[in-house]
Amino acid sequence: MEKRLTDKDIYTIYQDILDHRGNNQIIVLSVEGPLTKGLRDFINQSADSILYDLNRDEATTVTLAKSGELDIRFINDLAVATTIIALKDRIEYLERTMAGHIVDENNL
């Protein structure tokens, strides 16, 4: 049986996430447990890799929904996946369009 998080657990995790966010890092939950990743490196991955790392790729989301391990929120998980893919496509388009122009990546 899975342990339910207490309010204190949730607050501690949330504060840790906020602390890492301030350092341009994110925390993702993997099979090994929470992992800290640099935000720039994370977002420079393909959309498929981002969604996989977040366990929000279509195959995982649908599998969890079918197994009963995921509630109705899977609808929004799929919407998030679609949004991330579209945003990554848009970024890649803009980067190709801006090829040859000087761009300061630190301001993106």
C-alpha positions in Angstrom: 0.0 0.0 0.0 1.3 3.4 -1.0 2.1 5.9 1.8 -0.1 9.0 1.6 1.8 12.3 2.0 1.1 14.5 5.0 0.6 18.2 4.7 4.1 18.6 6.2 5.5 16.2 3.5 3.8 18.2 0.8 5.1 21.5 2.2 8.7 20.2 2.5 8.6 18.9 -1.1 7.1 22.1 -2.4 9.7 24.2 -0.7 12.5 22.1 -2.1 11.0 22.5 -5.6 10.9 26.3 -5.1 14.5 26.4 -3.8 15.7 24.5 -6.9 13.5 26.6 -9.2 15.4 29.7 -7.9 18.6 28.0 -9.0 17.3 27.2 -12.5 16.8 23.6 -11.7 13.7 21.3 -11.6 13.0 18.2 -9.7 11.4 15.3 -11.5 10.2 12.0 -10.0 11.9 9.0 -11.6 11.8 5.3 -10.8 15.0 6.0 -8.7 13.1 8.8 -6.8 13.4 12.6 -7.1 16.1 13.8 -9.5 17.4 17.4 -9.9 18.0 18.5 -13.4 19.3 21.8 -14.8 16.4 23.6 -16.4 18.2 24.8 -19.5 19.5 21.2 -20.3 16.0 19.8 -19.6 14.2 22.2 -22.0 16.8 21.7 -24.7 15.8 18.0 -25.0 13.3 16.9 -27.6 9.6 17.2 -26.7 9.4 13.4 -26.5 12.3 13.2 -24.0 10.8 16.0 -21.9 7.5 14.2 -21.7 9.1 10.9 -21.0 11.1 12.4 -18.1 7.9 13.9 -16.7 6.0 10.6 -17.2 3.6 12.5 -19.4 4.3 10.9 -22.8 1.2 9.5 -24.4 2.0 5.9 -24.0 2.7 6.2 -20.3 -0.3 8.4 -19.7 -2.7 6.0 -21.5 -1.2 2.9 -19.9 -1.6 4.4 -16.4 -5.1 5.5 -17.1 -6.0 2.0 -18.3 -4.4 0.3 -15.3 -6.4 2.5 -12.9 -3.3 4.1 -11.5 -4.3 7.5 -12.9 -7.5 9.4 -12.4 -9.4 11.6 -14.8 -6.5 14.1 -14.7 -5.0 12.0 -17.5 -7.1 14.2 -19.9 -5.1 17.3 -18.8 -1.8 15.2 -18.8 -2.5 14.5 -22.5 -3.3 18.2 -23.1 0.0 19.2 -21.4 1.8 16.7 -23.7 0.2 18.2 -26.8 1.0 21.7 -25.6 4.7 20.9 -24.9 5.1 19.3 -28.4 3.5 22.3 -30.0 5.7 24.8 -28.0 8.8 22.9 -28.9 7.8 22.8 -32.6 7.2 26.6 -32.4 10.6 27.2 -30.7 12.4 25.1 -33.4 10.6 27.1 -36.1 11.6 30.4 -34.6 15.1 29.3 -34.2 15.3 28.3 -37.8 13.7 31.6 -38.8 16.2 33.5 -36.8 19.2 31.6 -38.1 22.0 34.0 -38.9 20.7 36.6 -36.4 22.7 37.1 -33.2 20.6 35.9 -30.3 21.6 36.0 -26.7 20.4 32.6 -25.4 20.5 33.8 -21.8 17.5 36.1 -22.5 15.3 33.3 -24.0 
